[in-house]
Amino acid sequence: MHWLISMRPALFISLAITQSLQALLIVGSSLPGQAQAQNLYRCGSTYQDKPCDGGQGQMIKKNPSPSTSDKLPLDANCVRRGEEAKKMIWYKEGGALQDRMLSEAKTAEQRRIVADVYAMKGNANDVRMKIESDCMAEKEAERKFGPRASEDEASRHQAAERKAVTGENSKDSSKPDPAEAARKQKQCDELRKQINALRNAQKAGGTAQDMETQANNKRDTETSLKELGCTK
């Protein structure tokens, strides 16, 4: 009987330590921010949130560091498009006219970026982020619905060959695709804007080389408009 009485204080101490540990774990898991990143150490009969003196003791609980970012990385093509847009924004802020920028653009994608830059409002960073965001949305749409019609010559020939092989009267091609129709309409509108801008640039005049470049760009854009099947 005497030995049971003598063990009672030790039992109470053990229960108190266990309850204290549980309380620390509950509080530590419920606190936001920095408290969640703290560790819990057992130093003899006590518990604390820092290592024991002399490096002794045992780590009871270790919280992982929170993730720094859950953002998806930008597509490389979207990054490049954003860089191109940033350069064109600098020219725009420096007083360059849209007609001149369109006449100097060498590819359909560059002409599209010029049209977007001059159509959007906001500072350089806002416009660049919007263009990159639209690019990522296009990539997501391509992942879901397939790649959009390309404007480069090789892809147009490949599309024409596939169309000749499959035929225009196939069962699948007779079904309208709302996503594809909206994408096509957007491309047609952008091409029409480019043609109007190039037409205005030709009326403004310029050197013989500039006029030739504008004429070539206008002809290429009109060809793209026709091959996409856009109605005038």
CNS distance restraints for C-alpha pairs under 8 A (distance, minus, plus):
assign (resid   1 and name CA) (resid   5 and name CA) 6.60 0.50 0.50
assign (resid   2 and name CA) (resid   6 and name CA) 6.32 0.50 0.50
assign (resid   3 and name CA) (resid   7 and name CA) 6.27 0.50 0.50
assign (resid   4 and name CA) (resid   8 and name CA) 6.49 0.50 0.50
assign (resid   5 and name CA) (resid   9 and name CA) 8.00 0.50 0.50
assign (resid   6 and name CA) (resid  10 and name CA) 7.95 0.50 0.50
assign (resid   7 and name CA) (resid  11 and name CA) 6.23 0.50 0.50
assign (resid   8 and name CA) (resid  12 and name CA) 6.21 0.50 0.50
assign (resid   9 and name CA) (resid  13 and name CA) 6.17 0.50 0.50
assign (resid  10 and name CA) (resid  14 and name CA) 6.18 0.50 0.50
assign (resid  11 and name CA) (resid  15 and name CA) 6.18 0.50 0.50
assign (resid  12 and name CA) (resid  16 and name CA) 6.05 0.50 0.50
assign (resid  13 and name CA) (resid  17 and name CA) 6.14 0.50 0.50
assign (resid  14 and name CA) (resid  18 and name CA) 6.20 0.50 0.50
assign (resid  15 and name CA) (resid  19 and name CA) 6.13 0.50 0.50
assign (resid  16 and name CA) (resid  20 and name CA) 6.04 0.50 0.50
assign (resid  17 and name CA) (resid  21 and name CA) 6.11 0.50 0.50
assign (resid  17 and name CA) (resid  45 and name CA) 7.20 0.50 0.50
assign (resid  17 and name CA) (resid  46 and name CA) 7.55 0.50 0.50
assign (resid  18 and name CA) (resid  22 and name CA) 6.25 0.50 0.50
assign (resid  19 and name CA) (resid  23 and name CA) 6.14 0.50 0.50
assign (resid  20 and name CA) (resid  24 and name CA) 6.14 0.50 0.50
assign (resid  21 and name CA) (resid  25 and name CA) 6.19 0.50 0.50
assign (resid  21 and name CA) (resid  47 and name CA) 7.22 0.50 0.50
assign (resid  22 and name CA) (resid  26 and name CA) 6.18 0.50 0.50
assign (resid  23 and name CA) (resid  27 and name CA) 6.08 0.50 0.50
assign (resid  24 and name CA) (resid  28 and name CA) 5.81 0.50 0.50
assign (resid  25 and name CA) (resid  29 and name CA) 6.06 0.50 0.50
assign (resid  25 and name CA) (resid  61 and name CA) 7.95 0.50 0.50
assign (resid  26 and name CA) (resid  30 and name CA) 6.24 0.50 0.50
assign (resid  27 and name CA) (resid  31 and name CA) 6.21 0.50 0.50
assign (resid  28 and name CA) (resid  35 and name CA) 6.19 0.50 0.50
assign (resid  28 and name CA) (resid  36 and name CA) 6.09 0.50 0.50
assign (resid  28 and name CA) (resid  38 and name CA) 7.80 0.50 0.50
assign (resid  29 and name CA) (resid  35 and name CA) 7.94 0.50 0.50
assign (resid  29 and name CA) (resid  36 and name CA) 6.11 0.50 0.50
assign (resid  30 and name CA) (resid  36 and name CA) 7.73 0.50 0.50
assign (resid  31 and name CA) (resid  35 and name CA) 5.52 0.50 0.50
assign (resid  31 and name CA) (resid  36 and name CA) 6.13 0.50 0.50
assign (resid  32 and name CA) (resid  36 and name CA) 5.98 0.50 0.50
assign (resid  33 and name CA) (resid  37 and name CA) 7.32 0.50 0.50
assign (resid  34 and name CA) (resid  38 and name CA) 6.95 0.50 0.50
assign (resid  36 and name CA) (resid  63 and name CA) 6.28 0.50 0.50
assign (resid  37 and name CA) (resid  62 and name CA) 7.80 0.50 0.50
assign (resid  37 and name CA) (resid  63 and name CA) 5.28 0.50 0.50
assign (resid  37 and name CA) (resid  64 and name CA) 6.46 0.50 0.50
assign (resid  37 and name CA) (resid  65 and name CA) 5.86 0.50 0.50
assign (resid  37 and name CA) (resid  66 and name CA) 7.85 0.50 0.50
assign (resid  38 and name CA) (resid  49 and name CA) 6.37 0.50 0.50
assign (resid  38 and name CA) (resid  62 and name CA) 7.01 0.50 0.50
assign (resid  38 and name CA) (resid  63 and name CA) 6.33 0.50 0.50
assign (resid  39 and name CA) (resid  49 and name CA) 5.49 0.50 0.50
assign (resid  39 and name CA) (resid  50 and name CA) 6.90 0.50 0.50
assign (resid  39 and name CA) (resid  59 and name CA) 7.36 0.50 0.50
assign (resid  39 and name CA) (resid  60 and name CA) 7.66 0.50 0.50
assign (resid  39 and name CA) (resid  61 and name CA) 5.53 0.50 0.50
assign (resid  39 and name CA) (resid  62 and name CA) 4.61 0.50 0.50
assign (resid  39 and name CA) (resid  63 and name CA) 6.14 0.50 0.50
assign (resid  40 and name CA) (resid  47 and name CA) 6.90 0.50 0.50
assign (resid  40 and name CA) (resid  48 and name CA) 5.80 0.50 0.50
assign (resid  40 and name CA) (resid  49 and name CA) 4.59 0.50 0.50
assign (resid  40 and name CA) (resid  50 and name CA) 6.80 0.50 0.50
assign (resid  40 and name CA) (resid  59 and name CA) 5.94 0.50 0.50
assign (resid  40 and name CA) (resid  60 and name CA) 5.36 0.50 0.50
assign (resid  40 and name CA) (resid  61 and name CA) 4.90 0.50 0.50
assign (resid  40 and name CA) (resid  62 and name CA) 6.57 0.50 0.50
assign (resid  41 and name CA) (resid  47 and name CA) 5.61 0.50 0.50
assign (resid  41 and name CA) (resid  48 and name CA) 5.37 0.50 0.50
assign (resid  41 and name CA) (resid  49 and name CA) 5.95 0.50 0.50
assign (resid  41 and name CA) (resid  50 and name CA) 6.42 0.50 0.50
assign (resid  41 and name CA) (resid  51 and name CA) 6.10 0.50 0.50
assign (resid  41 and name CA) (resid  52 and name CA) 7.10 0.50 0.50
assign (resid  41 and name CA) (resid  57 and name CA) 6.80 0.50 0.50
assign (resid  41 and name CA) (resid  58 and name CA) 5.60 0.50 0.50
assign (resid  41 and name CA) (resid  59 and name CA) 4.31 0.50 0.50
assign (resid  41 and name CA) (resid  60 and name CA) 5.31 0.50 0.50
assign (resid  41 and name CA) (resid  61 and name CA) 7.12 0.50 0.50
assign (resid  42 and name CA) (resid  46 and name CA) 5.96 0.50 0.50
assign (resid  42 and name CA) (resid  47 and name CA) 4.56 0.50 0.50
assign (resid  42 and name CA) (resid  48 and name CA) 6.63 0.50 0.50
assign (resid  42 and name CA) (resid  52 and name CA) 7.67 0.50 0.50
assign (resid  42 and name CA) (resid  57 and name CA) 5.61 0.50 0.50
assign (resid  42 and name CA) (resid  58 and name CA) 5.15 0.50 0.50
assign (resid  42 and name CA) (resid  59 and name CA) 6.16 0.50 0.50
assign (resid  42 and name CA) (resid  60 and name CA) 6.35 0.50 0.50
assign (resid  43 and name CA) (resid  47 and name CA) 5.87 0.50 0.50
assign (resid  43 and name CA) (resid  48 and name CA) 7.45 0.50 0.50
assign (resid  43 and name CA) (resid  52 and name CA) 5.70 0.50 0.50
assign (resid  43 and name CA) (resid  56 and name CA) 7.08 0.50 0.50
assign (resid  43 and name CA) (resid  57 and name CA) 4.71 0.50 0.50
assign (resid  43 and name CA) (resid  58 and name CA) 6.76 0.50 0.50
assign (resid  44 and name CA) (resid  57 and name CA) 6.75 0.50 0.50
assign (resid  48 and name CA) (resid  52 and name CA) 7.97 0.50 0.50
assign (resid  51 and name CA) (resid  55 and name CA) 6.48 0.50 0.50
assign (resid  51 and name CA) (resid  56 and name CA) 7.73 0.50 0.50
assign (resid  51 and name CA) (resid  57 and name CA) 7.51 0.50 0.50
assign (resid  51 and name CA) (resid  59 and name CA) 7.93 0.50 0.50
assign (resid  52 and name CA) (resid  56 and name CA) 5.48 0.50 0.50
assign (resid  52 and name CA) (resid  57 and name CA) 5.79 0.50 0.50
assign (resid  74 and name CA) (resid  78 and name CA) 6.52 0.50 0.50
assign (resid  74 and name CA) (resid  79 and name CA) 6.44 0.50 0.50
assign (resid  74 and name CA) (resid 132 and name CA) 7.97 0.50 0.50
assign (resid  74 and name CA) (resid 136 and name CA) 7.21 0.50 0.50
assign (resid  75 and name CA) (resid  79 and name CA) 6.31 0.50 0.50
assign (resid  75 and name CA) (resid 136 and name CA) 6.91 0.50 0.50
assign (resid  76 and name CA) (resid  80 and name CA) 6.29 0.50 0.50
assign (resid  77 and name CA) (resid  81 and name CA) 6.12 0.50 0.50
assign (resid  78 and name CA) (resid  82 and name CA) 6.08 0.50 0.50
assign (resid  78 and name CA) (resid 132 and name CA) 5.34 0.50 0.50
assign (resid  78 and name CA) (resid 135 and name CA) 5.52 0.50 0.50
assign (resid  78 and name CA) (resid 136 and name CA) 6.62 0.50 0.50
assign (resid  79 and name CA) (resid  83 and name CA) 6.30 0.50 0.50
assign (resid  79 and name CA) (resid 132 and name CA) 6.72 0.50 0.50
assign (resid  80 and name CA) (resid  84 and name CA) 6.25 0.50 0.50
assign (resid  81 and name CA) (resid  85 and name CA) 6.14 0.50 0.50
assign (resid  81 and name CA) (resid 113 and name CA) 7.60 0.50 0.50
assign (resid  81 and name CA) (resid 131 and name CA) 7.54 0.50 0.50
assign (resid  81 and name CA) (resid 132 and name CA) 6.94 0.50 0.50
assign (resid  82 and name CA) (resid  86 and name CA) 6.16 0.50 0.50
assign (resid  82 and name CA) (resid 128 and name CA) 5.36 0.50 0.50
assign (resid  82 and name CA) (resid 129 and name CA) 7.27 0.50 0.50
assign (resid  82 and name CA) (resid 131 and name CA) 6.35 0.50 0.50
assign (resid  82 and name CA) (resid 132 and name CA) 5.58 0.50 0.50
assign (resid  83 and name CA) (resid  87 and name CA) 6.50 0.50 0.50
assign (resid  83 and name CA) (resid 128 and name CA) 7.78 0.50 0.50
assign (resid  84 and name CA) (resid  88 and name CA) 6.38 0.50 0.50
assign (resid  84 and name CA) (resid 110 and name CA) 7.79 0.50 0.50
assign (resid  84 and name CA) (resid 113 and name CA) 7.62 0.50 0.50
assign (resid  85 and name CA) (resid  89 and name CA) 6.05 0.50 0.50
assign (resid  85 and name CA) (resid 113 and name CA) 6.20 0.50 0.50
assign (resid  85 and name CA) (resid 114 and name CA) 7.38 0.50 0.50
assign (resid  85 and name CA) (resid 117 and name CA) 6.64 0.50 0.50
assign (resid  85 and name CA) (resid 127 and name CA) 7.97 0.50 0.50
assign (resid  85 and name CA) (resid 128 and name CA) 6.10 0.50 0.50
assign (resid  85 and name CA) (resid 131 and name CA) 7.63 0.50 0.50
assign (resid  86 and name CA) (resid  90 and name CA) 6.44 0.50 0.50
assign (resid  86 and name CA) (resid 124 and name CA) 6.63 0.50 0.50
assign (resid  86 and name CA) (resid 125 and name CA) 7.93 0.50 0.50
assign (resid  86 and name CA) (resid 128 and name CA) 6.13 0.50 0.50
assign (resid  87 and name CA) (resid  91 and name CA) 6.58 0.50 0.50
assign (resid  88 and name CA) (resid  92 and name CA) 6.14 0.50 0.50
assign (resid  88 and name CA) (resid 114 and name CA) 6.81 0.50 0.50
assign (resid  88 and name CA) (resid 117 and name CA) 7.24 0.50 0.50
assign (resid  89 and name CA) (resid  93 and name CA) 6.07 0.50 0.50
assign (resid  89 and name CA) (resid 117 and name CA) 6.55 0.50 0.50
assign (resid  89 and name CA) (resid 124 and name CA) 6.17 0.50 0.50
assign (resid  90 and name CA) (resid  94 and name CA) 6.08 0.50 0.50
assign (resid  90 and name CA) (resid 124 and name CA) 7.86 0.50 0.50
assign (resid  91 and name CA) (resid  95 and name CA) 6.52 0.50 0.50
assign (resid  91 and name CA) (resid  96 and name CA) 5.40 0.50 0.50
assign (resid  92 and name CA) (resid  96 and name CA) 4.91 0.50 0.50
assign (resid  92 and name CA) (resid  97 and name CA) 6.77 0.50 0.50
assign (resid  92 and name CA) (resid  98 and name CA) 7.71 0.50 0.50
assign (resid  92 and name CA) (resid 118 and name CA) 7.63 0.50 0.50
assign (resid  96 and name CA) (resid 100 and name CA) 6.96 0.50 0.50
assign (resid  96 and name CA) (resid 101 and name CA) 7.13 0.50 0.50
assign (resid  97 and name CA) (resid 101 and name CA) 6.46 0.50 0.50
assign (resid  98 and name CA) (resid 102 and name CA) 6.10 0.50 0.50
assign (resid  98 and name CA) (resid 114 and name CA) 7.12 0.50 0.50
assign (resid  98 and name CA) (resid 115 and name CA) 7.62 0.50 0.50
assign (resid  98 and name CA) (resid 118 and name CA) 6.80 0.50 0.50
assign (resid  98 and name CA) (resid 197 and name CA) 7.54 0.50 0.50
assign (resid  99 and name CA) (resid 103 and name CA) 6.17 0.50 0.50
assign (resid  99 and name CA) (resid 197 and name CA) 5.54 0.50 0.50
assign (resid  99 and name CA) (resid 198 and name CA) 6.29 0.50 0.50
assign (resid  99 and name CA) (resid 200 and name CA) 7.14 0.50 0.50
assign (resid  99 and name CA) (resid 201 and name CA) 5.34 0.50 0.50
assign (resid 100 and name CA) (resid 104 and name CA) 6.28 0.50 0.50
assign (resid 100 and name CA) (resid 201 and name CA) 7.03 0.50 0.50
assign (resid 101 and name CA) (resid 105 and name CA) 6.19 0.50 0.50
assign (resid 101 and name CA) (resid 111 and name CA) 7.92 0.50 0.50
assign (resid 101 and name CA) (resid 114 and name CA) 6.76 0.50 0.50
assign (resid 102 and name CA) (resid 111 and name CA) 5.55 0.50 0.50
assign (resid 102 and name CA) (resid 114 and name CA) 6.57 0.50 0.50
assign (resid 102 and name CA) (resid 115 and name CA) 7.97 0.50 0.50
assign (resid 102 and name CA) (resid 194 and name CA) 7.38 0.50 0.50
assign (resid 102 and name CA) (resid 197 and name CA) 7.36 0.50 0.50
assign (resid 102 and name CA) (resid 198 and name CA) 6.87 0.50 0.50
assign (resid 103 and name CA) (resid 198 and name CA) 6.62 0.50 0.50
assign (resid 103 and name CA) (resid 201 and name CA) 7.44 0.50 0.50
assign (resid 103 and name CA) (resid 210 and name CA) 7.41 0.50 0.50
assign (resid 103 and name CA) (resid 213 and name CA) 6.61 0.50 0.50
assign (resid 103 and name CA) (resid 214 and name CA) 5.21 0.50 0.50
assign (resid 103 and name CA) (resid 217 and name CA) 7.06 0.50 0.50
assign (resid 104 and name CA) (resid 213 and name CA) 7.62 0.50 0.50
assign (resid 105 and name CA) (resid 110 and name CA) 5.61 0.50 0.50
assign (resid 105 and name CA) (resid 111 and name CA) 5.63 0.50 0.50
assign (resid 106 and name CA) (resid 110 and name CA) 6.74 0.50 0.50
assign (resid 106 and name CA) (resid 111 and name CA) 7.66 0.50 0.50
assign (resid 106 and name CA) (resid 217 and name CA) 7.94 0.50 0.50
assign (resid 107 and name CA) (resid 111 and name CA) 6.43 0.50 0.50
assign (resid 108 and name CA) (resid 112 and name CA) 6.17 0.50 0.50
assign (resid 108 and name CA) (resid 151 and name CA) 6.91 0.50 0.50
assign (resid 108 and name CA) (resid 152 and name CA) 7.90 0.50 0.50
assign (resid 108 and name CA) (resid 221 and name CA) 7.59 0.50 0.50
assign (resid 109 and name CA) (resid 113 and name CA) 6.26 0.50 0.50
assign (resid 110 and name CA) (resid 114 and name CA) 6.22 0.50 0.50
assign (resid 111 and name CA) (resid 115 and name CA) 6.27 0.50 0.50
assign (resid 111 and name CA) (resid 194 and name CA) 7.12 0.50 0.50
assign (resid 112 and name CA) (resid 116 and name CA) 6.24 0.50 0.50
assign (resid 112 and name CA) (resid 190 and name CA) 6.98 0.50 0.50
assign (resid 112 and name CA) (resid 194 and name CA) 7.81 0.50 0.50
assign (resid 113 and name CA) (resid 117 and name CA) 6.03 0.50 0.50
assign (resid 114 and name CA) (resid 118 and name CA) 6.27 0.50 0.50
assign (resid 115 and name CA) (resid 119 and name CA) 6.06 0.50 0.50
assign (resid 115 and name CA) (resid 190 and name CA) 7.56 0.50 0.50
assign (resid 115 and name CA) (resid 193 and name CA) 7.67 0.50 0.50
assign (resid 115 and name CA) (resid 194 and name CA) 7.24 0.50 0.50
assign (resid 116 and name CA) (resid 120 and name CA) 6.09 0.50 0.50
assign (resid 116 and name CA) (resid 131 and name CA) 7.64 0.50 0.50
assign (resid 117 and name CA) (resid 127 and name CA) 6.84 0.50 0.50
assign (resid 120 and name CA) (resid 127 and name CA) 6.52 0.50 0.50
assign (resid 121 and name CA) (resid 127 and name CA) 7.04 0.50 0.50
assign (resid 122 and name CA) (resid 126 and name CA) 5.78 0.50 0.50
assign (resid 122 and name CA) (resid 127 and name CA) 6.12 0.50 0.50
assign (resid 123 and name CA) (resid 127 and name CA) 6.27 0.50 0.50
assign (resid 124 and name CA) (resid 128 and name CA) 6.09 0.50 0.50
assign (resid 125 and name CA) (resid 129 and name CA) 6.10 0.50 0.50
assign (resid 126 and name CA) (resid 130 and name CA) 6.12 0.50 0.50
assign (resid 127 and name CA) (resid 131 and name CA) 6.20 0.50 0.50
assign (resid 128 and name CA) (resid 132 and name CA) 6.22 0.50 0.50
assign (resid 129 and name CA) (resid 133 and name CA) 5.95 0.50 0.50
assign (resid 130 and name CA) (resid 134 and name CA) 6.09 0.50 0.50
assign (resid 131 and name CA) (resid 135 and name CA) 6.12 0.50 0.50
assign (resid 132 and name CA) (resid 136 and name CA) 6.23 0.50 0.50
assign (resid 133 and name CA) (resid 137 and name CA) 6.23 0.50 0.50
assign (resid 134 and name CA) (resid 138 and name CA) 6.22 0.50 0.50
assign (resid 135 and name CA) (resid 139 and name CA) 6.29 0.50 0.50
assign (resid 136 and name CA) (resid 140 and name CA) 6.22 0.50 0.50
assign (resid 137 and name CA) (resid 141 and name CA) 6.17 0.50 0.50
assign (resid 138 and name CA) (resid 142 and name CA) 6.09 0.50 0.50
assign (resid 139 and name CA) (resid 143 and name CA) 6.17 0.50 0.50
assign (resid 140 and name CA) (resid 144 and name CA) 6.33 0.50 0.50
assign (resid 141 and name CA) (resid 145 and name CA) 5.73 0.50 0.50
assign (resid 141 and name CA) (resid 146 and name CA) 7.20 0.50 0.50
assign (resid 141 and name CA) (resid 147 and name CA) 7.96 0.50 0.50
assign (resid 142 and name CA) (resid 146 and name CA) 4.38 0.50 0.50
assign (resid 142 and name CA) (resid 147 and name CA) 4.52 0.50 0.50
assign (resid 142 and name CA) (resid 148 and name CA) 6.53 0.50 0.50
assign (resid 143 and name CA) (resid 147 and name CA) 7.26 0.50 0.50
assign (resid 145 and name CA) (resid 179 and name CA) 7.57 0.50 0.50
assign (resid 145 and name CA) (resid 180 and name CA) 7.92 0.50 0.50
assign (resid 148 and name CA) (resid 180 and name CA) 7.66 0.50 0.50
assign (resid 148 and name CA) (resid 183 and name CA) 7.49 0.50 0.50
assign (resid 149 and name CA) (resid 156 and name CA) 7.80 0.50 0.50
assign (resid 149 and name CA) (resid 184 and name CA) 8.00 0.50 0.50
assign (resid 149 and name CA) (resid 228 and name CA) 7.91 0.50 0.50
assign (resid 150 and name CA) (resid 155 and name CA) 5.87 0.50 0.50
assign (resid 150 and name CA) (resid 156 and name CA) 6.60 0.50 0.50
assign (resid 151 and name CA) (resid 155 and name CA) 7.07 0.50 0.50
assign (resid 151 and name CA) (resid 156 and name CA) 6.66 0.50 0.50
assign (resid 151 and name CA) (resid 224 and name CA) 6.55 0.50 0.50
assign (resid 152 and name CA) (resid 156 and name CA) 6.35 0.50 0.50
assign (resid 153 and name CA) (resid 157 and name CA) 6.34 0.50 0.50
assign (resid 154 and name CA) (resid 158 and name CA) 6.32 0.50 0.50
assign (resid 155 and name CA) (resid 159 and name CA) 6.07 0.50 0.50
assign (resid 156 and name CA) (resid 160 and name CA) 6.18 0.50 0.50
assign (resid 157 and name CA) (resid 161 and name CA) 6.21 0.50 0.50
assign (resid 158 and name CA) (resid 162 and name CA) 6.21 0.50 0.50
assign (resid 159 and name CA) (resid 163 and name CA) 6.13 0.50 0.50
assign (resid 160 and name CA) (resid 164 and name CA) 6.21 0.50 0.50
assign (resid 161 and name CA) (resid 165 and name CA) 6.28 0.50 0.50
assign (resid 162 and name CA) (resid 166 and name CA) 6.11 0.50 0.50
assign (resid 163 and name CA) (resid 167 and name CA) 5.58 0.50 0.50
assign (resid 163 and name CA) (resid 168 and name CA) 6.59 0.50 0.50
assign (resid 164 and name CA) (resid 168 and name CA) 7.50 0.50 0.50
assign (resid 166 and name CA) (resid 170 and name CA) 6.91 0.50 0.50
assign (resid 168 and name CA) (resid 173 and name CA) 6.65 0.50 0.50
assign (resid 169 and name CA) (resid 173 and name CA) 6.71 0.50 0.50
assign (resid 169 and name CA) (resid 174 and name CA) 6.74 0.50 0.50
assign (resid 170 and name CA) (resid 174 and name CA) 6.57 0.50 0.50
assign (resid 171 and name CA) (resid 175 and name CA) 7.22 0.50 0.50
assign (resid 176 and name CA) (resid 181 and name CA) 7.66 0.50 0.50
assign (resid 177 and name CA) (resid 181 and name CA) 6.08 0.50 0.50
assign (resid 178 and name CA) (resid 182 and name CA) 6.17 0.50 0.50
assign (resid 179 and name CA) (resid 183 and name CA) 6.19 0.50 0.50
assign (resid 180 and name CA) (resid 184 and name CA) 6.02 0.50 0.50
assign (resid 181 and name CA) (resid 185 and name CA) 6.13 0.50 0.50
assign (resid 182 and name CA) (resid 186 and name CA) 6.27 0.50 0.50
assign (resid 183 and name CA) (resid 187 and name CA) 6.39 0.50 0.50
assign (resid 184 and name CA) (resid 188 and name CA) 6.18 0.50 0.50
assign (resid 184 and name CA) (resid 228 and name CA) 7.51 0.50 0.50
assign (resid 185 and name CA) (resid 189 and name CA) 6.21 0.50 0.50
assign (resid 185 and name CA) (resid 230 and name CA) 7.72 0.50 0.50
assign (resid 186 and name CA) (resid 190 and name CA) 6.29 0.50 0.50
assign (resid 187 and name CA) (resid 191 and name CA) 6.20 0.50 0.50
assign (resid 188 and name CA) (resid 192 and name CA) 6.22 0.50 0.50
assign (resid 188 and name CA) (resid 225 and name CA) 6.34 0.50 0.50
assign (resid 188 and name CA) (resid 228 and name CA) 7.52 0.50 0.50
assign (resid 188 and name CA) (resid 230 and name CA) 5.79 0.50 0.50
assign (resid 189 and name CA) (resid 193 and name CA) 6.33 0.50 0.50
assign (resid 190 and name CA) (resid 194 and name CA) 6.32 0.50 0.50
assign (resid 191 and name CA) (resid 195 and name CA) 6.22 0.50 0.50
assign (resid 191 and name CA) (resid 221 and name CA) 6.42 0.50 0.50
assign (resid 191 and name CA) (resid 222 and name CA) 7.72 0.50 0.50
assign (resid 191 and name CA) (resid 224 and name CA) 7.77 0.50 0.50
assign (resid 191 and name CA) (resid 225 and name CA) 6.32 0.50 0.50
assign (resid 192 and name CA) (resid 196 and name CA) 6.23 0.50 0.50
assign (resid 192 and name CA) (resid 225 and name CA) 7.66 0.50 0.50
assign (resid 193 and name CA) (resid 197 and name CA) 6.19 0.50 0.50
assign (resid 194 and name CA) (resid 198 and name CA) 6.13 0.50 0.50
assign (resid 194 and name CA) (resid 218 and name CA) 7.93 0.50 0.50
assign (resid 194 and name CA) (resid 221 and name CA) 7.42 0.50 0.50
assign (resid 195 and name CA) (resid 199 and name CA) 6.04 0.50 0.50
assign (resid 195 and name CA) (resid 218 and name CA) 5.86 0.50 0.50
assign (resid 195 and name CA) (resid 221 and name CA) 6.62 0.50 0.50
assign (resid 195 and name CA) (resid 222 and name CA) 7.09 0.50 0.50
assign (resid 196 and name CA) (resid 200 and name CA) 6.25 0.50 0.50
assign (resid 197 and name CA) (resid 201 and name CA) 6.22 0.50 0.50
assign (resid 198 and name CA) (resid 202 and name CA) 6.23 0.50 0.50
assign (resid 198 and name CA) (resid 214 and name CA) 6.27 0.50 0.50
assign (resid 198 and name CA) (resid 215 and name CA) 7.96 0.50 0.50
assign (resid 198 and name CA) (resid 217 and name CA) 7.66 0.50 0.50
assign (resid 198 and name CA) (resid 218 and name CA) 6.11 0.50 0.50
assign (resid 199 and name CA) (resid 203 and name CA) 6.40 0.50 0.50
assign (resid 199 and name CA) (resid 218 and name CA) 7.50 0.50 0.50
assign (resid 200 and name CA) (resid 204 and name CA) 6.30 0.50 0.50
assign (resid 201 and name CA) (resid 205 and name CA) 6.62 0.50 0.50
assign (resid 201 and name CA) (resid 214 and name CA) 7.44 0.50 0.50
assign (resid 202 and name CA) (resid 206 and name CA) 7.70 0.50 0.50
assign (resid 202 and name CA) (resid 211 and name CA) 6.39 0.50 0.50
assign (resid 202 and name CA) (resid 214 and name CA) 6.69 0.50 0.50
assign (resid 202 and name CA) (resid 215 and name CA) 7.68 0.50 0.50
assign (resid 205 and name CA) (resid 211 and name CA) 6.96 0.50 0.50
assign (resid 206 and name CA) (resid 210 and name CA) 5.89 0.50 0.50
assign (resid 206 and name CA) (resid 211 and name CA) 6.17 0.50 0.50
assign (resid 207 and name CA) (resid 211 and name CA) 6.18 0.50 0.50
assign (resid 208 and name CA) (resid 212 and name CA) 6.17 0.50 0.50
assign (resid 209 and name CA) (resid 213 and name CA) 6.18 0.50 0.50
assign (resid 210 and name CA) (resid 214 and name CA) 6.11 0.50 0.50
assign (resid 211 and name CA) (resid 215 and name CA) 6.08 0.50 0.50
assign (resid 212 and name CA) (resid 216 and name CA) 6.20 0.50 0.50
assign (resid 213 and name CA) (resid 217 and name CA) 6.15 0.50 0.50
assign (resid 214 and name CA) (resid 218 and name CA) 6.02 0.50 0.50
assign (resid 215 and name CA) (resid 219 and name CA) 6.08 0.50 0.50
assign (resid 216 and name CA) (resid 220 and name CA) 6.14 0.50 0.50
assign (resid 217 and name CA) (resid 221 and name CA) 6.09 0.50 0.50
assign (resid 218 and name CA) (resid 222 and name CA) 6.09 0.50 0.50
assign (resid 219 and name CA) (resid 223 and name CA) 6.17 0.50 0.50
assign (resid 220 and name CA) (resid 224 and name CA) 6.28 0.50 0.50
assign (resid 221 and name CA) (resid 225 and name CA) 6.19 0.50 0.50
assign (resid 222 and name CA) (resid 226 and name CA) 6.20 0.50 0.50
assign (resid 223 and name CA) (resid 227 and name CA) 6.12 0.50 0.50
assign (resid 224 and name CA) (resid 228 and name CA) 6.11 0.50 0.50
assign (resid 225 and name CA) (resid 229 and name CA) 6.61 0.50 0.50
assign (resid 225 and name CA) (resid 230 and name CA) 5.69 0.50 0.50
assign (resid 226 and name CA) (resid 230 and name CA) 6.01 0.50 0.50
